């Protein structure tokens, strides 16, 4: 298992964090997700054999937020 921290711009409320959490959790290979509005980040533990960090970032970008680093 690998862990990456996605730095996310554009999250404004708990509804935003819930959307990010739901989308990332639904990806095959993702074991756990912790989204923080205060830190503007999502910490994701995942199976690198099933998913890549850039795919995680693309998923968040697809929600209308911007991943600025991972």
ABEGO torsion letter per residue (X at the ends): XBBBBBBBBGBABAAAAAAAAAAAAABBGBABBBBBAAAGBBBBBBBAAABBAAAAAAAAAAAGBBBABX
